Amino acid sequence: MAEHSSTDQLRILEENSEDLEAMMQILSKLTQLPSEQIKPRLESLITNLLDLQASQPDTQENSEAWAQRFVAWVEGHRELRLPSLSDEAIGRESIYGDDR
């Protein structure tokens, strides 16, 4: 997972300052609010989005790691020796009953 530190987030905001300024002007026009009120909220929104992006499994490696953890979780339950469900138990009639 690519984590964004506050330094990275500040750098991203600075590198895209022209785009942020354009977004502030558009939001100011749409909301009739001054840029001074929009800027902190816009920066907060972008920071939250960067945090969300960092927490998402967006690479093949992360997907494979998740799959490995899931398989390990499944295997960890085999020692319980729970009975498998029969085809009848997972059939549509068993799930929804006779009234469907």
Helices and strands as residue ranges (DSSP letters): H 6-15, H 17-31, H 35-55, H 60-75, G 78-80, H 92-96
